[in-house]
C-alpha cells in the first residue's frame, strides 16, 4: 500500500469513528465536542477539512436515522 492509500484508509477510519459518535449523540453540539478526541487521527487535514467531514457525517447519519 502506498502512502496515499494509507492516508485514505486513515481518513476512512476517522469518518467511521465520527459516524459511531453521531449515532450515540443527542445533538450536533454533543457530537462535535466528542469528535474533538478523534482529530489526532487525521493530523494532515486542515481544520476546515475536518469541520467539513464532521458536518457531512452528521448530516448523513441524521438522514439515515430519521433526524436527530
Secondary structure, DSSP 8 states (H G I E B T S, - for coil): --HHHHHHHHHHHHHHHHHHHHHT-SSHHHHHHHHGGGGGGGTTS-HHHHHHHHHHHHHHHHHHHT--
